[in-house]
């Protein structure tokens, strides 16, 4: 026998063992609620074989409908936070929106498209957020990966980094120099408040649903005029250069291995 609960605990949001078969629905409901609450993550339940084989009276068991335990996330930003964020956005000359996996929780593609079309800002995505905004969208600049997308390397030149559902981890150089300039302003939006400003302080931090906050930002931004940024063309040129490089590699006739 091994301590499965103890082994799983460091890598999950919730790790428990069920000892009473009548409580299995209770534990499952709690585990699912925690898995989907805030930033989503894995959970673990150990149900020993002897517990699975026990007989119980159904009248002693409480069964749940998913609507009773699935959290409904639709948290919005305060008016002050929205105004502060848009004020920073108005001043930016080289903004960059990086959309991470938490942006996919509420299917925020339509709201994000409206936002980037309003402010004319470039957006890159990664993880589960890929495809929420198509790479063919005029303001999309593709996959956020510096090895696969030259445009992503320009994060080192941004003056405003907007992290939407993206943690300050290795992928973005922990939001620290030299990957992100010291002088750059940072707006971070995430359903999990514990990840905001974890490695570097932010100028505006918003705990909320990405879809809802994107809608709020677009509504506030629509009150102002937004001009086309030369920065967009710089990133577009990088994308096109990357595509040409890949095409040349694909046409090479030399074998991959000697």
C-alpha positions as CSV (number, residue, x, y, z in Angstrom):
1,X,0.0,0.0,0.0
2,X,1.2,3.5,-0.7
3,X,-0.1,6.9,0.4
4,X,-1.8,7.9,-2.9
5,X,-3.5,11.0,-1.3
6,X,-0.1,12.2,0.1
7,X,1.6,11.6,-3.3
8,X,-1.0,13.5,-5.2
9,X,-1.4,16.4,-2.8
10,X,1.6,18.5,-3.9
11,X,0.5,18.4,-7.6
12,X,-3.2,18.8,-7.2
13,X,-5.7,21.4,-5.9
14,X,-7.5,18.8,-3.8
15,X,-6.5,15.3,-2.7
16,X,-8.8,13.2,-0.5
17,X,-9.7,9.6,0.3
18,X,-13.3,8.4,0.6
19,X,-13.9,6.0,3.5
20,X,-17.7,6.0,3.6
21,X,-19.5,5.0,0.4
22,X,-22.5,7.2,1.2
23,X,-20.2,10.2,0.9
24,X,-18.9,9.4,-2.6
25,X,-21.3,12.0,-4.3
26,X,-20.3,14.6,-1.7
27,X,-16.6,14.2,-2.3
28,X,-17.0,14.1,-6.1
29,X,-19.1,17.3,-6.0
30,X,-16.5,19.0,-3.8
31,X,-13.6,17.8,-6.1
32,X,-15.3,19.1,-9.3
33,X,-16.1,22.4,-7.7
34,X,-12.5,23.0,-6.6
35,X,-11.1,21.8,-10.0
36,X,-13.2,24.4,-11.9
37,X,-12.9,27.2,-9.3
38,X,-10.5,30.1,-10.1
39,X,-7.6,28.8,-12.2
40,X,-8.5,25.3,-13.2
41,X,-6.4,22.4,-12.1
42,X,-6.3,18.6,-11.3
43,X,-7.9,17.0,-8.3
44,X,-7.5,13.5,-6.8
45,X,-9.9,11.1,-5.1
46,X,-8.9,7.8,-3.7
47,X,-11.8,5.4,-3.4
48,X,-10.5,2.1,-2.0
49,X,-11.8,-1.1,-3.5
50,X,-13.5,-2.2,-0.3
51,X,-15.4,1.1,-0.2
52,X,-16.5,0.6,-3.8
53,X,-17.8,-2.9,-3.0
54,X,-19.9,-1.9,0.1
55,X,-23.6,-1.9,-0.2
56,X,-25.7,1.1,1.0
57,X,-29.3,2.2,1.0
58,X,-29.9,4.8,-1.7
59,X,-32.1,6.7,0.6
60,X,-29.0,7.4,2.8
61,X,-27.1,9.0,-0.2
62,X,-27.4,12.5,-1.5
63,X,-27.1,12.8,-5.3
64,X,-26.3,16.1,-7.0
65,X,-27.1,17.6,-10.3
66,X,-24.0,19.3,-11.9
67,X,-25.6,22.7,-11.6
68,X,-25.5,22.3,-7.8
69,X,-21.8,22.1,-7.5
70,X,-20.3,23.5,-10.7
71,X,-19.1,27.1,-10.0
72,X,-20.5,29.9,-12.2
73,X,-17.7,32.3,-12.9
74,X,-18.6,35.6,-14.3
75,X,-16.7,38.0,-12.2
76,X,-16.2,41.5,-13.5
77,X,-13.7,44.3,-12.9
78,X,-14.5,47.4,-11.0
79,X,-15.1,50.6,-13.0
80,X,-12.0,52.1,-11.5
81,X,-9.8,49.1,-12.7
82,X,-11.3,49.3,-16.2
83,X,-10.6,53.0,-16.5
84,X,-7.0,52.6,-15.1
85,X,-6.3,49.8,-17.6
86,X,-7.7,51.8,-20.6
87,X,-5.7,54.8,-19.6
88,X,-2.5,52.8,-19.8
89,X,-3.6,51.4,-23.1
90,X,-4.1,54.8,-24.5
91,X,-0.5,55.7,-23.8
92,X,1.0,52.6,-25.3
93,X,3.0,52.6,-28.5
94,X,4.2,49.0,-28.5
95,X,1.5,47.1,-26.6
96,X,1.2,43.3,-26.6
97,X,-1.6,41.1,-25.4
98,X,-0.6,37.6,-24.4
99,X,-3.6,35.3,-24.0
100,X,-3.1,32.2,-21.9
101,X,-5.0,29.0,-21.0
102,X,-7.3,30.6,-18.5
103,X,-8.7,32.7,-21.3
104,X,-10.4,29.6,-22.6
105,X,-12.5,29.0,-19.5
106,X,-15.6,31.0,-20.8
107,X,-14.9,30.8,-24.5
108,X,-13.9,34.5,-24.7
109,X,-13.1,34.6,-28.5
110,X,-15.9,37.0,-29.5
111,X,-15.2,39.4,-26.7
112,X,-11.4,39.3,-27.3
113,X,-11.9,40.0,-31.0
114,X,-14.1,43.0,-30.2
115,X,-11.5,44.3,-27.8
116,X,-8.5,44.0,-30.2
117,X,-10.6,45.4,-33.1
118,X,-11.5,48.4,-30.9
119,X,-8.0,49.3,-29.6
120,X,-6.1,47.9,-32.6
121,X,-3.7,46.0,-30.4
122,X,-1.8,42.8,-31.4
123,X,-2.6,39.6,-29.6
124,X,-0.7,36.4,-29.3
125,X,-2.0,33.2,-27.7
126,X,-0.7,29.9,-26.3
127,X,-1.9,26.9,-24.4
128,X,-5.6,26.2,-24.3
129,X,-6.3,29.7,-25.7
130,X,-5.0,28.8,-29.1
131,X,-7.8,29.2,-31.6
132,X,-10.0,31.5,-29.6
133,X,-8.8,34.3,-31.9
134,X,-7.8,32.9,-35.3
135,X,-4.2,33.4,-36.5
136,X,-5.7,34.9,-39.6
137,X,-7.4,37.7,-37.7
138,X,-5.9,41.1,-38.7
139,X,-4.8,41.8,-35.2
140,X,-3.6,38.3,-34.3
141,X,0.1,37.8,-34.3
142,X,0.1,34.0,-33.9
143,X,1.5,31.6,-31.4
144,X,3.3,33.1,-28.4
145,X,6.5,31.1,-28.6
146,X,9.8,32.8,-29.3
147,X,11.3,29.7,-30.9
148,X,8.4,29.3,-33.4
149,X,7.4,32.9,-33.9
150,X,9.8,35.7,-34.4
151,X,7.1,38.2,-33.5
152,X,7.0,36.8,-30.0
153,X,10.6,37.8,-29.4
154,X,9.4,41.4,-29.7
155,X,8.1,41.1,-26.1
156,X,11.5,42.5,-25.2
157,X,10.5,45.8,-26.9
158,X,7.0,46.2,-25.5
159,X,6.0,49.2,-23.5
160,X,2.7,47.6,-22.3
161,X,2.3,43.9,-21.6
162,X,-1.3,42.7,-21.1
163,X,-1.4,39.3,-19.6
164,X,-4.9,37.7,-20.0
165,X,-5.2,34.3,-18.3
166,X,-1.4,34.0,-18.5
167,X,0.8,33.5,-15.5
168,X,4.1,35.2,-14.9
169,X,6.1,32.1,-15.5
170,X,9.0,30.8,-17.6
171,X,6.9,31.3,-20.8
172,X,7.0,35.1,-20.4
173,X,10.4,35.2,-18.6
174,X,8.6,35.7,-15.3
175,X,7.7,39.1,-16.7
176,X,11.2,40.3,-15.7
177,X,14.0,41.9,-17.7
178,X,15.5,41.2,-20.2
179,X,12.5,39.3,-21.5
180,X,10.1,42.1,-20.5
181,X,11.6,45.6,-20.2
182,X,11.9,47.2,-16.8
183,X,10.2,50.2,-18.1
184,X,7.2,48.3,-19.5
185,X,3.8,48.7,-17.8
186,X,1.9,45.5,-17.0
187,X,-1.8,44.8,-16.9
188,X,-2.6,41.3,-15.6
189,X,-6.1,39.8,-15.7
190,X,-6.8,36.4,-14.3
191,X,-9.6,34.4,-12.6
192,X,-7.1,33.5,-9.9
193,X,-5.9,36.4,-7.8
194,X,-3.0,34.5,-6.4
195,X,-1.1,34.5,-9.7
196,X,-1.4,38.3,-10.2
197,X,1.9,40.0,-9.6
198,X,3.5,36.8,-8.4
199,X,7.0,37.5,-9.8
200,X,6.7,41.2,-10.8
201,X,4.4,43.9,-9.6
202,X,1.7,45.0,-12.0
203,X,0.4,48.4,-12.7
204,X,-3.2,47.2,-13.0
205,X,-4.3,43.8,-11.6
206,X,-7.8,42.5,-12.2
207,X,-9.2,39.3,-10.8
208,X,-12.0,38.3,-13.1
209,X,-13.4,36.3,-15.9
210,X,-11.4,37.0,-19.1
211,X,-14.5,37.2,-21.3
212,X,-16.3,39.6,-19.0
213,X,-13.3,41.8,-18.4
214,X,-12.5,41.9,-22.2
215,X,-16.1,43.1,-22.8
216,X,-15.7,45.8,-20.1
217,X,-12.4,47.0,-21.6
218,X,-13.8,47.2,-25.1
219,X,-16.9,49.2,-23.9
220,X,-14.7,51.7,-22.1
221,X,-12.1,51.9,-25.0
222,X,-14.9,52.5,-27.5
223,X,-15.2,56.0,-26.0
224,X,-11.9,57.0,-27.6
225,X,-10.2,57.1,-31.0
226,X,-7.5,54.5,-31.6
227,X,-5.0,54.9,-34.4
228,X,-3.1,52.2,-36.3
229,X,0.2,51.5,-34.7
230,X,3.5,51.0,-36.7
231,X,4.2,48.3,-34.1
232,X,1.5,46.2,-35.7
233,X,3.4,46.3,-39.0
234,X,6.7,45.4,-37.3
235,X,5.1,42.3,-35.8
236,X,3.5,41.4,-39.1
237,X,6.8,41.6,-40.9
238,X,8.3,39.2,-38.4
239,X,5.4,36.8,-39.0
240,X,5.9,36.9,-42.7
241,X,9.7,36.5,-42.3
242,X,9.0,33.4,-40.2
243,X,6.7,32.0,-42.8
244,X,9.4,32.4,-45.5
245,X,12.0,30.7,-43.4
246,X,9.7,27.7,-42.8
247,X,8.9,27.5,-46.5
248,X,12.7,27.5,-47.4
249,X,13.2,24.7,-44.9
250,X,10.3,22.7,-46.3
251,X,11.8,22.9,-49.8
252,X,15.3,21.7,-48.8
253,X,16.1,18.4,-50.4
254,X,18.9,17.4,-48.1
255,X,18.1,14.5,-45.7
256,X,17.4,15.2,-42.1
257,X,20.0,12.7,-41.0
258,X,23.4,12.1,-42.5
